[in-house]
Amino acid sequence: MNTACDHPRLFPPHANLSDAVNSNIVQSEMEGGVHLQDLSPGTILEVRTQNRAYTILYKGWDQALISGHPVFCPRPVPVTIHGSTWGGSMLKARFIGRGMRLEFGHAEFDPIRTSVILDVRSR
């Protein structure tokens, strides 16, 4: 008899991290998001933040084309997706998470952080 459950393994709190950091990591898993390593190159993501709607064409590893900002990326531009942050210096690498801010490297404006992500969808 198989009793295995199909649910994600959640982050166990780490003794060397503060309660606030552990809480942020667990909260990011509850809010949900996208781990880049789970995507196939060619996946298109729609990321809606408090202020903008971005379209991301995932190219593989951490490379992408992004559009959706009138100054930084009015048309698709190549970027390196660093991950998501809670607004400070701590980064959840290669992750795009609801309730967090997307951080990406741009050739002319490195780094860029978006407003808080409200939704992430693939199409």
C-alpha positions as CSV (number, residue, x, y, z in Angstrom):
1,M,0.0,0.0,0.0
2,N,1.4,3.4,-1.0
3,T,0.8,6.1,1.5
4,A,2.9,8.8,-0.1
5,C,1.3,12.2,-0.5
6,D,1.8,14.5,-3.5
7,H,2.5,17.7,-1.8
8,P,5.6,20.0,-1.8
9,R,8.2,19.6,0.9
10,L,8.1,22.9,2.8
11,F,11.1,24.7,4.2
12,P,12.0,23.5,7.7
13,P,13.0,26.5,9.9
14,H,16.8,26.8,10.0
15,A,18.4,27.4,13.4
16,N,21.0,29.8,12.0
17,L,18.4,32.2,10.5
18,S,16.3,34.7,12.5
19,D,12.7,34.0,13.2
20,A,11.8,36.9,10.7
21,V,13.9,35.3,7.9
22,N,12.5,31.8,8.6
23,S,9.0,33.3,8.6
24,N,9.5,35.1,5.3
25,I,10.8,31.9,3.6
26,V,7.8,29.9,4.9
27,Q,5.4,32.7,3.9
28,S,6.8,32.7,0.3
29,E,6.1,29.0,0.0
30,M,2.5,29.5,1.2
31,E,1.9,32.5,-1.1
32,G,3.3,30.5,-4.0
33,G,5.3,31.3,-7.0
34,V,7.6,29.9,-9.7
35,H,11.0,28.2,-9.3
36,L,12.9,28.8,-12.5
37,Q,14.5,25.4,-12.4
38,D,11.0,23.9,-12.8
39,L,10.4,25.8,-16.1
40,S,11.2,24.7,-19.6
41,P,13.0,27.2,-21.9
42,G,10.3,28.9,-23.9
43,T,7.8,29.2,-21.0
44,I,6.0,32.5,-21.0
45,L,5.2,34.0,-17.6
46,E,2.7,36.8,-16.8
47,V,3.7,38.6,-13.7
48,R,1.3,41.2,-12.3
49,T,2.7,43.6,-9.7
50,Q,1.0,46.4,-7.8
51,N,2.1,48.8,-10.5
52,R,2.7,46.9,-13.7
53,A,2.0,43.8,-15.8
54,Y,5.2,42.1,-17.1
55,T,5.6,39.4,-19.7
56,I,8.6,37.2,-19.3
57,L,9.9,34.7,-22.0
58,Y,12.1,32.3,-20.0
59,K,15.2,31.4,-22.0
60,G,16.8,28.9,-19.6
61,W,18.7,29.0,-16.3
62,D,18.3,32.6,-15.3
63,Q,18.0,34.3,-18.7
64,A,14.8,35.8,-20.0
65,L,13.3,38.5,-22.2
66,I,11.0,40.8,-20.2
67,S,8.6,43.6,-21.1
68,G,6.0,45.7,-19.3
69,H,7.7,48.8,-17.9
70,P,7.6,52.0,-20.0
71,V,11.3,53.0,-19.1
72,F,13.2,49.8,-18.3
73,C,11.5,47.3,-20.7
74,P,8.9,48.8,-23.0
75,R,9.6,46.0,-25.5
76,P,11.2,42.6,-24.7
77,V,14.8,43.1,-23.5
78,P,17.3,40.5,-22.3
79,V,17.7,40.3,-18.5
80,T,19.1,38.0,-15.9
81,I,16.5,37.0,-13.3
82,H,18.1,37.1,-9.9
83,G,15.1,36.0,-7.9
84,S,12.7,37.7,-5.5
85,T,13.2,39.7,-2.4
86,W,11.1,41.0,0.5
87,G,12.4,44.5,-0.1
88,G,15.7,44.2,1.7
89,S,19.0,42.6,0.7
90,M,17.9,39.0,1.2
91,L,17.1,37.3,-2.1
92,K,15.3,34.0,-2.8
93,A,17.4,33.1,-5.8
94,R,15.8,31.9,-9.1
95,F,12.3,32.3,-7.6
96,I,9.4,34.6,-8.6
97,G,7.0,34.8,-5.7
98,R,3.7,36.4,-4.8
99,G,4.0,38.9,-2.1
100,M,7.7,39.6,-3.0
101,R,9.5,41.9,-5.4
102,L,11.1,40.5,-8.6
103,E,14.7,41.5,-9.0
104,F,16.4,41.2,-12.3
105,G,19.6,42.5,-14.0
106,H,19.4,44.8,-16.9
107,A,22.3,45.9,-19.1
108,E,21.6,49.6,-18.5
109,F,19.7,49.7,-15.1
110,D,21.2,46.9,-13.0
111,P,19.5,45.8,-10.7
112,I,15.8,46.5,-11.0
113,R,13.2,45.6,-8.3
114,T,9.5,45.6,-9.1
115,S,6.7,46.6,-6.9
116,V,5.1,43.7,-4.9
117,I,4.1,40.7,-7.0
118,L,0.3,40.0,-6.9
119,D,0.2,37.1,-9.3
120,V,2.4,34.8,-11.4
121,R,1.0,32.7,-14.2
122,S,2.5,30.6,-17.0
123,R,0.8,30.4,-20.4
